[in-house]
Amino acid sequence: MSKSLSKKGFTLVEVLCSLGVFSIIFICMMSFDKASINMRKDIKNINNDVLIMEAIKNNIINSMTFKELQQLETSKNFFVNKENMNFDKIKTNVVQVFSDHTSTHNQYIELSLIKDELNVYKLNLLLHSGKTNKTEELQCNFYKGCHE
């Protein structure tokens, strides 16, 4: 009679162990899925930021004159705020996108200019994420010269 009682207890323990193993595997799968979704979202945001920086770079190279670049330097308008980081504003007039101040709590792009003696500017676009716990920065270097 004691043999039948011990078998019932072991089958109950086996069921509980299998449920525990199943729940651990299920929780691991769900955490991997959540991490995958977060990584996809981050990659999408980074791709969008790269496209915005490239649009600014191309408009500076192709649309801005050398005098407009000098005016940006003299007026000290070196920042692109988060609200100006969209393609419509960048395509219409890239000079209007730049301002002289920015909020460090939001995402922004910083432009630095180094003028060469041969009327060539070395430009550096630096995107700051604006997040305090993450220091993500994207950087783009290019040159703009006077063709007159």
C-alpha positions, 0 to 999 in steps of 0.5 A: 500500500505504501508503494501506491502512495509514493507513486502518486506523490512522484507524479505530482512532483513530476508535473510541478517540475515540468510546469516549472521548466516550461514556465522558465523556458517561456519567460526566457523566450518572451524576454528574448522577444522583447529585447528583439523588439527593442533592438529593432526600434533602436535600429530604426531610430538610428537609421532615421538619424543617419538619414537626417544627418545625410540630408543636412550634409547633402544640403550644405554641400549642394544648396548652401553657398560659401557666404551662407556658411560664413554667415552661420559661423559669424552668427554662431548658429551651430545647433539643429534642435529636435523640432527642426530635425525633419526632412521637410524643413531641411529640404526647404532651407537648410540655413533656417534649421540652425539656431544658436541654442539648444536643449541638452535634454532633447536630441540635437545636432551640433555643427563645428566648422574649421576654416582652412587658408584655402577657403575650405571649411572642414565641417563636422556634424555630431548628433547627440542623443539627449539621453542622460544614461546613454551617450550615443553620438553619430558623427559625420565629417565633410568638406565645403569649399569656395568655387568662385 
